[in-house]
Amino acid sequence: MSSRRVRSLSTLPPAILRGTLVIWTALTLVFIALRILPSDSISAVLRQSGASQEQIEARREALCLNCPVYEQYGIYLGGVLTGDFGYSTRFNQPVTQVLRDRFLPTFALGFAAFGVAVISGTIGGIADGVGSGWVRGLTGVFIIASQAVPIYLTAILGIYIFSLYLDILPAVGSATPAHLVLPATTLGLHIGGNIARVLGASLRDTYRQQFMMTAKAKGLPPIDQLEHAFRIAILPVLSVLAIQAGFLLGGTVIMEYLFVRRGLGSLLHSAVLDRDYAVVQALVVLSAFVYVIANGFASLGRQLLDPRI
């Protein structure tokens, strides 16, 4: 077994430990934050249905909401370890079933948006890093706009131009692939701006390195120079990709709300408003899990691309 593979395997246990700690921290913080709120979903739902105070208290007792917080935490943590995320008070069914029904539309949106982000960020980063004149200026406008303009404003502008004015793309729903174009492009371009900024700066720094100057002096073609520089410049971008992948759920909340899509983002929005503890906690754990997995792949990518690691 090569020494490089041994080093890679030796980093696995600490990475698993850090990932577990991140998920546990996210789970604990959201648990505490939701318990600080002055009311809960059981009281809110039952009061709206006209239930008496005795019925509300009986239901709270059945769900252990009157138990001490540490006891609630122990029950919830034990359930998570066995794959049981509790019961949704709003949908009156297990949380895992609620998430399963909403998962595919959000996965499609996140996957498509991430693809748009990688493509636009790579093209923009190369143009910003090695381009000149109007090409670099245009890329700079894209990068600044993606970071300065609120994403909801871009979405509303896209709906107005492509749905209302040109009438070529649907604005609401998730029935067909065409319904995916506007939300995925909007979210992907905003993430792509961050990728392009980091990649462009990394490319400019790489081109100033001694090995690139040597390659230029030897008369290496520009496309081959870019290939050599890109392998090094991509390393810091992998960390950005991991972070953006972890925060995709936050972007889907806005996209699914504006484009009236039925997914995990809209579910999180409604669960927060309804104080559906179990659903909010499960979605936060899911987001933390995606973040940990994305960081794991980014670390693996850095080790494969850079022999020094």
GIWOFEN-V122002 format. One record per backbone hydrogen bond with DSSP energy under -1.0 kcal/mol. CO is the residue of the C=O (numbers start at 0). NH is the residue of the N-H. E is the energy in kcal/mol with one decimal. If there is no record, write none. Layout:
BEGIN
co: <CO & CO>
nh: <NH & NH>
e: <E & E>
END
This chain:
BEGIN
co: <1 & 2 & 3 & 4 & 5 & 6 & 8 & 10 & 11 & 12 & 13 & 14 & 15 & 16 & 17 & 18 & 19 & 20 & 21 & 22 & 23 & 24 & 25 & 26 & 27 & 28 & 29 & 30 & 31 & 39 & 40 & 41 & 42 & 43 & 44 & 45 & 46 & 51 & 52 & 53 & 54 & 55 & 56 & 57 & 58 & 59 & 60 & 67 & 68 & 69 & 70 & 71 & 72 & 73 & 74 & 75 & 76 & 78 & 79 & 85 & 87 & 92 & 93 & 94 & 95 & 96 & 101 & 102 & 103 & 104 & 105 & 106 & 107 & 108 & 109 & 110 & 111 & 112 & 113 & 114 & 115 & 116 & 117 & 118 & 119 & 120 & 121 & 122 & 123 & 124 & 125 & 126 & 131 & 132 & 133 & 134 & 135 & 136 & 137 & 138 & 139 & 140 & 141 & 142 & 143 & 144 & 149 & 150 & 151 & 152 & 153 & 154 & 155 & 156 & 157 & 158 & 158 & 159 & 160 & 161 & 161 & 175 & 176 & 179 & 180 & 181 & 182 & 183 & 184 & 185 & 186 & 187 & 188 & 190 & 191 & 192 & 193 & 194 & 195 & 196 & 197 & 198 & 199 & 200 & 201 & 202 & 205 & 208 & 209 & 210 & 211 & 212 & 213 & 214 & 215 & 220 & 221 & 222 & 223 & 224 & 225 & 226 & 228 & 229 & 231 & 233 & 235 & 236 & 237 & 238 & 239 & 240 & 241 & 242 & 244 & 246 & 247 & 248 & 249 & 250 & 251 & 252 & 253 & 254 & 255 & 258 & 260 & 262 & 263 & 264 & 265 & 266 & 267 & 268 & 269 & 270 & 274 & 274 & 275 & 276 & 277 & 278 & 279 & 280 & 281 & 282 & 283 & 284 & 285 & 286 & 287 & 288 & 289 & 290 & 291 & 292 & 293 & 294 & 295 & 296 & 297 & 298 & 299 & 300 & 301 & 305>
nh: <5 & 6 & 7 & 8 & 9 & 10 & 11 & 14 & 15 & 16 & 17 & 18 & 19 & 20 & 21 & 22 & 23 & 24 & 25 & 26 & 27 & 28 & 29 & 30 & 31 & 32 & 33 & 34 & 35 & 43 & 44 & 45 & 46 & 47 & 48 & 50 & 49 & 55 & 56 & 57 & 58 & 59 & 60 & 61 & 62 & 64 & 63 & 71 & 72 & 73 & 74 & 75 & 76 & 77 & 78 & 79 & 80 & 83 & 82 & 94 & 91 & 87 & 97 & 98 & 99 & 100 & 105 & 106 & 107 & 108 & 109 & 110 & 111 & 112 & 113 & 114 & 115 & 116 & 117 & 118 & 119 & 120 & 121 & 122 & 123 & 124 & 125 & 126 & 127 & 128 & 129 & 130 & 134 & 136 & 137 & 138 & 139 & 140 & 141 & 142 & 143 & 144 & 145 & 146 & 147 & 148 & 153 & 154 & 155 & 156 & 157 & 158 & 159 & 160 & 161 & 162 & 163 & 164 & 165 & 167 & 168 & 178 & 179 & 183 & 184 & 185 & 186 & 187 & 188 & 189 & 190 & 191 & 192 & 194 & 195 & 196 & 197 & 198 & 199 & 200 & 201 & 202 & 203 & 204 & 205 & 206 & 208 & 212 & 213 & 214 & 215 & 216 & 217 & 219 & 218 & 224 & 225 & 226 & 227 & 228 & 229 & 230 & 232 & 233 & 234 & 237 & 239 & 240 & 241 & 242 & 243 & 244 & 245 & 246 & 247 & 250 & 251 & 252 & 253 & 254 & 255 & 256 & 257 & 258 & 260 & 172 & 262 & 266 & 267 & 268 & 269 & 270 & 271 & 272 & 273 & 275 & 40 & 276 & 279 & 280 & 281 & 282 & 283 & 284 & 285 & 286 & 287 & 288 & 289 & 290 & 291 & 292 & 293 & 294 & 295 & 296 & 297 & 298 & 299 & 300 & 301 & 302 & 303 & 304 & 305 & 308>
e: <-2.0 & -2.3 & -2.0 & -2.5 & -2.1 & -1.0 & -1.2 & -1.7 & -2.5 & -2.4 & -2.6 & -2.5 & -2.5 & -2.1 & -2.3 & -2.3 & -2.5 & -2.5 & -2.4 & -2.5 & -2.6 & -2.7 & -2.2 & -1.8 & -2.4 & -2.7 & -2.1 & -1.4 & -1.1 & -2.1 & -3.0 & -2.4 & -2.1 & -1.6 & -1.4 & -2.7 & -1.2 & -2.1 & -2.4 & -2.1 & -2.0 & -2.4 & -2.3 & -2.0 & -1.6 & -2.8 & -1.1 & -2.2 & -2.7 & -2.0 & -2.3 & -2.6 & -2.9 & -2.2 & -2.0 & -2.5 & -2.0 & -3.5 & -1.6 & -2.1 & -1.2 & -2.5 & -1.8 & -2.8 & -2.0 & -1.8 & -1.1 & -2.8 & -2.6 & -2.0 & -3.1 & -2.9 & -2.3 & -2.7 & -2.3 & -2.0 & -2.3 & -2.3 & -2.5 & -2.3 & -2.8 & -2.6 & -2.2 & -2.4 & -2.6 & -2.4 & -2.3 & -2.4 & -2.4 & -2.2 & -2.7 & -1.1 & -1.3 & -1.9 & -2.7 & -2.0 & -2.2 & -1.7 & -1.9 & -2.5 & -2.5 & -2.7 & -2.3 & -1.1 & -2.6 & -2.3 & -1.7 & -2.2 & -2.3 & -2.4 & -2.4 & -2.5 & -2.3 & -2.5 & -2.5 & -1.5 & -1.9 & -2.7 & -2.8 & -2.7 & -1.9 & -1.3 & -1.6 & -2.1 & -2.5 & -2.5 & -2.4 & -2.6 & -2.5 & -1.4 & -1.8 & -2.8 & -1.5 & -1.6 & -2.8 & -2.0 & -2.0 & -2.7 & -2.6 & -1.9 & -2.3 & -2.5 & -2.2 & -1.9 & -2.3 & -2.5 & -1.9 & -1.7 & -2.2 & -1.7 & -2.3 & -2.3 & -1.7 & -2.2 & -1.6 & -2.2 & -2.5 & -1.8 & -2.1 & -2.7 & -2.8 & -1.4 & -3.0 & -2.0 & -1.2 & -1.4 & -1.2 & -2.7 & -2.0 & -2.2 & -2.8 & -2.4 & -1.9 & -1.3 & -1.0 & -1.3 & -2.3 & -1.4 & -1.0 & -2.3 & -3.0 & -1.4 & -2.6 & -2.7 & -2.0 & -1.9 & -1.0 & -1.7 & -2.6 & -2.0 & -2.3 & -2.5 & -2.3 & -1.7 & -2.3 & -2.5 & -1.1 & -1.6 & -2.2 & -2.7 & -2.1 & -2.3 & -2.2 & -2.2 & -2.3 & -2.4 & -2.4 & -2.4 & -2.4 & -2.2 & -2.3 & -2.6 & -2.6 & -2.2 & -2.1 & -2.3 & -2.1 & -2.4 & -2.1 & -2.5 & -2.2 & -1.9 & -1.9 & -2.2 & -2.2 & -1.7>
END
